[in-house]
Amino acid sequence: MRLGLIGLGRIGAFHAATLTSLDTVDSLVVHDQDPAVVNSVVERHASVETARTVEALLASGVDGVVIAAATGAHPELILASLAAGLPTFCEKPVSKDMAAGAEILRQTLIRDVPVQIGYPRRFDRAFVEARRAVTAGELGFIHTVRSTTLDPAPPSDAYVETSGGIFRDCSVHDFDAVRFVTGQEVVDVLAVGSNQGSAVFARNDDVDTAATILTLGSGTLAVVSNSRYNGRGHDVRFEVHGSRDSVAAGIEPGWPIRSTEPGATFPGGTPHVFFMDRFADAFRRELNAFTEVVAGTIPSPCTVAEAVEVGWIAEAATLSLHQRQPIRLDDLRDRKTGRGLAAD
C-alpha cells in the first residue's frame, strides 16, 4: 500500500514513523511547507518519498492520505483529498468552523469516499473495554461519567493563538470519549473556566483550566475536566459509574498522581508526561485501522458525522463559557444552520 502524509510537525513526524513501520505500508509520500522537516523525516526513513506540493502528492499514485497539517488547513485538505477520490485520515478537528465542518460532511456523503478522523482514545484498550462493559449492561444504568485530560505544560503561544480554544483542541477528546463509551448523545452543555497561568490564554479569549458538565440523553451526567498546568504529568482518565458496577481507564502505574493515604504505594510507576507516550499503542492501532479503511475491509471507525457532532459540543461549551449559561445542542444547531427558521 502506498500512502501520502501531509504535515510533518510533531504529530506528523510521529505518524511518519508509525506508518513506515506497518507491514501493510510499502511506501510513504510526504509533503510539508518546511523543507527542513521534510529532510529530517526522509533521513530517518528509507521508504519515504517527497512531493513539492499537495497537488503533486495527491497525483502521485497514493492509495490514501493522512492529514496532519495545522487545524486551519484541515477543511481545504480534506476536500482536496475527497475530490481526488482518496480515502482520508485527518487529525481532529474536522474544522474550527461548524459551517465548514457541515460542508465537509455533505461532500463526504455525496462522494462516498471514506474519511476517518483522528480520535485515538477509541483505540486505547482500556477505553474499548469500558465501552464493552457499558454496552454489555454490566454496569447497570450509567449515572455519572468523569473524563479527564490534564496536560503537564501548556502548548506554545503560536499554537494557542490558532487552536480555537481549549474546548476545540483539548476537550474534544473527552467529548468524543463520552459519546464513544456511553453510546449516548449530548443534550445540554454547561462550561466554566479560569486562568491562573500565562496571559496568552486570556489574550486569545481562552482559558487554561475548564470544567464542562454534559447532560446525556438518558439523564447521565458527564463531568469533563481539563487543564494546561498539571505539573505531575499527563493525566488522562475515564470513569464510568453505574447502578451495579464502576470501571475506569487510566488508573494504572503511570497515573500521574500522588496518594496521601498512609502507607500507600500506588501508583508507583513513572508518571506519563506526553500524550504520544500515553497513547503510543492507540495511535498505532488507529493508523493500522486506517490501512484497513483504505483496503476497503472495514468502514471508517470515526466518521466525519461523529467528529462534527463533537464539534457542536465544543461550540456549545465555548458559548456556555462566555455566556455563563447552559446551551442546548439542538437549539444551537437550529440557530447555526437555520433549521428552526425553516421549520417556522
N, C-alpha and C positions, 0 to 999 in steps of 0.2 A: 504494500500500500504506500502511496506517495501523498504526503500531506503538506499543506502550507501553514506557516506560522507568521502572523502579522503582529509586531510589537515584541521587543526584546528587552524590556525593562526588567525589574526584579521578578515579577511573576512570569514574564515571557521567557526569560533565560532559564528559569526553573522548569517551565514546561518543555523547553527545548531538550533539556537533559532527560526528562521523563519520556518524551516521545521517541527520542533516539534509542532508548533502552528497551522499548517494546518490540517483541518479536514480530508483531504484525506490521510494523512500520519499516519499510525498506529505505526510504529516503525522505528528507525534510527540506523544503524550500522556505527560506526565511526572508523577511523584509523588516527594516526599521529605518527611520529617517536619520538615525545617528550611525555613521559608518564605524565608529569605534566599537559600539556594542555588537554590531554585525560581525566585525572581525574577531571579537572576543569569543563569540559563540562558534564561529567557523573553526577557530584554532582548537577549541575543546572537543569538537565532534566531527569526525571524518565524513560522516554521511550527509552533511549539511551542504546545500547549495544556496545561492543568494539570488534575489530578484531586486532590480533597481527601483521598481515601482509596484504598487498594489496591483495595478492592471497587468503587469508582467507576471506577477505571482499567480494571479487568477487564470492566466492563459498558459501556464507552464505545465499543464497536464496533471495537476494535482487532483486527487480523488475527494478531498475535503479540506476545510480551512479552520484553523484555530486562531481566534482573535484575542490578543492580549494587549491591545493598544490602550491608550488613555480613554477614560469613560466617555469624553466628549465625542470621540471618533466612532463609538460603537454603532450608532444608527446607520451612518453612511457606509461603514464597512459591512455590516450585516446585509444591507440592501444590495450592495455590490456583489457580495457572495451569492445571494439569492438569485440575482439577475444572471449570474454565471451558472446557475443550476447546481451549485456545490453544497453538499451537507456542511453545516457550520456549527462550530462550538465557539461561544463567546463568553468571556468573563462577565460576571454581573457588573452593573445592571444593564438591562437592555438599553435604557436611556434614562437620563435625569428628568427628561420631559415626558409626561404621560401621553401627550398627543403624538409624539414621535414613536413611543412605545406601541400605541394603538395602531399606527400605520405599519409598523414592522409586523405586528400580529396579523393585520389584514393581508400583507404581502405574503406572509408565510402560508396562510390558508389558500390564497389564490394560486401560488406557485407549487404548493405541495412538496416543498423541499424541507427536509428535517433540520431543525435548529435546536441545539442543546445549550442551555445557559448554565454557567458555572456556579453551582452551589455544592461544594464538596462535602458538607455535612450529611448530605443524602447518601454518601458512600462510606461514611465512617461506620465501622462495625457496631459500635455501641449505640449510635443513633438508629441504625437499621434494626437492632434488637429491640430498642424501645418502641419503635413503630410496630414491630411484630407483636409485642406484648399487648399493646393497645388494641390492635386490630383483632387479636385473638380473644379479646374480652377478659384477659387475665386480671386486669386492674379494677374491674367493675366500671361504674361511671366515673369519668375524669372530672374532678372538681377544680384542680389547680395545676398549672404548668409554670415552671420557672426556667427561663432561658437566659444565660449569662454570657457576655463577651466582654472581657476586660483586658485591654492591651497594656503592656508594661510601659510603653512610652508613646507619645503622640507621633503621627507622621510628620513629614516635612511641611513647612509653611506653604510651599508651592502646591502640595497635594491638597491641603485643607482648602486652599483658595479655589480649587476646581472640583472637589469631590461631591458637592451638592449637600453636604452636611452629614452629621453622624447617623441620622436615620437612614439615609440613602446609601451610605458606603459601609456602615458597620452593622447597624441594627437589622438590615435586610437579611443577614444570615440567620438571625434569631427568628425573624418573622417567617422566613421560609421554613425553618425547622419546626416551628409551631404548626404550620399547615401540614407539613410532610408527616410528622409523627402522629398528630391527632386525627388527621383526615377531616378536619373541620375548617369552615370558613370563618374569617373575622368579620364581626358585625359592627363593633364600635371600637374607637381608639382614643385613649387619653394619655397624653405625654407631658412630662415636665423635664426640666434640665437646669444645669448650673455651670458656672465657670469659676474655677479656682486656680487654673494654670495659665498657660500662655495667652496673651492678649489677642493672638491671631484668630482664635475662635470667635470671640466677641466681634472683632473687626469684620468677620465674614458671616455675621448673623447666625452663628453656630454655637454649640455648647460642647464642653469637654466631658460631661457626665450626663447621662439621661436615664430616665425610667419610664417605661411605657406599659400601660395596662390594656390588654386586648380582651374584649368580650367575644367569645366564640358562639357559634350558632346554637349549641346545646345549653349555653349558660356557663360553660367552663371559663375560668379566668386565667389568662396567661400574663405573667409578670416578666417583663424583659428589662434587664439591667445592662448598661454599657458605660464604659469609661475609657479615656485615653491614658489614664495615670494609675496603673496598678503595679506598683513598684516591685512586688514579689514575683511577677511573671505573667504569662499569657494564660488567662483563666477562661476556659470555655466549658460550660456545664449545661446540662439539660435535665431537669427533674420533672417527672410525671407522677402526680399523686391522685390515686383513685379510691373509691369506696371500699375496695378489697385489698389493694396492694399498691406499692410505690416502687418506681425504678428511677435510675439516674445514669446518664452518660457523663463521663468526665471526672468521676470520683475514683481516682487511681493514683499510684505513687507519685506521678509528676504533677498532680494538682497543686498549684502554687498558693498554698495557704498554710498557716502555722497554727496548730491546735494549742489552746491554752488549758486543756484538760490535764490535770496532774498525771504524769507518767505516760501520756500519750506519745506514740512514736509514728503514728500515721498522720499524713502521708510522709514517707521518708525518702522518696526519690528526688532527683534533681528537678526543680520546677521548670515547666515549659516557659520559654522566653520568646518564641517566634511561631507564628501560625503555620509556617511551612514545615516546621519540625512537628508540631502538634498533629497536623493533618497530612503528613507525607504519604502514608498509605492510602488515605482517602483520595488525595489528588491523583495518585497512580491509578486507582480503581476507576476514578471519574474519566480520565483520558482513555483508559482501556475500553470503557463503555462507549466512548465516542467512536473508537475504531469499529465497534460493532454496529453503531448507528450508520457509519459510512458504508460498511459492508452490507447493510440492509437486513441484518439479523435481529435487531431489536429497534423499537421506536425510541424517540428521544426520552430519556429519563427525567428531563426537566425542560418542559416546553416553554416557548415564548409566552403562551397564555398564562402559565403558572408564574413566570417571572413578572409579567405585567400586573398580576394580582398582588404580588409582593410590593411592586412599585406603588400601587394605590395605597397600601398600608403605610409605606414610608411617607407618601404625600400627606396622608391623613395625620400621621404623627407630627410632621413638620408644621402643619396648620394648627394642630392642637397645642403644640408648644407655644406658638406665637399668639394664638387667640385665647389661650388659657381656658379651654373648654373641650369637652369630648366631641369627636367627629364621627358621624355615622357614615360608613363607607358607601352605602347606596346613595345617600344624599350627595356625597362628594362626586361620585361618578356621574350622577344626573346633572350636576352643575357644570362639570367639566366637558361632558360630551353632548349636552343639550337634550338628553333623553327625557328629562322632565318637561321641557318645553314642547317636545314632540308629542308627549302623552296628553298635554293640555289641548 
